[in-house]
Amino acid sequence: MPDLIWIEDVLFPLIGMGMGSFVLYGIYRTVNRMLDRRHEAEIAGGGGVAQEVRQLEDRVGQLEDQVARVQELEERLDFAERMLAKHGQRPLLGDH
């Protein structure tokens, strides 16, 4: 007959650790499945993120259009400044 002290001190703790490991593994799998489902739902119904990306792309396009417009206005301003500078150097028709 096996020694009862060995059974109580060694065998029962090993059985308890094994059962605890199975329980923790079951909890881990359940939580992992829940997280996977949530992630899949976010990807499938992730219209919020896709919509934000589209809005940001639209804003970038608008900014690029505004940059082109500012460059055109700068060119017009430079032309107007050159014309005014030439006008100031040349005598007026009525002034002789």
QUIGI-V785427 format. One record per backbone hydrogen bond with DSSP energy under -0.5 kcal/mol. CO is the residue of the C=O (numbers start at 1). NH is the residue of the N-H. Records with the same first field share a line. If there is no record, write none. Layout:
CO: NH / NH
This chain:
3: 7
4: 8
5: 9
6: 10 / 11
7: 12
10: 14
11: 15
12: 16
13: 17
14: 18
15: 19
16: 20
17: 21
18: 22
19: 23
20: 24
21: 25
22: 26
23: 27
24: 28
25: 29
26: 30
27: 31
28: 32
29: 33
30: 34
31: 35
32: 36
33: 37
34: 38
35: 39
36: 40
37: 41
38: 42
39: 43
40: 44
41: 45
43: 46
45: 47 / 48
46: 50
47: 51
48: 52
49: 53
50: 54
51: 55
52: 56
53: 57
54: 58
55: 59
56: 60
57: 61
58: 62
59: 63
60: 64
61: 65
62: 66
63: 67
64: 68
65: 69
66: 70
67: 71
68: 72
69: 73
70: 74
71: 75
72: 76
73: 77
74: 78
75: 79
76: 80
77: 81
78: 82
79: 83
80: 84
81: 85
82: 86
83: 87
84: 88
85: 89
86: 90
94: 96
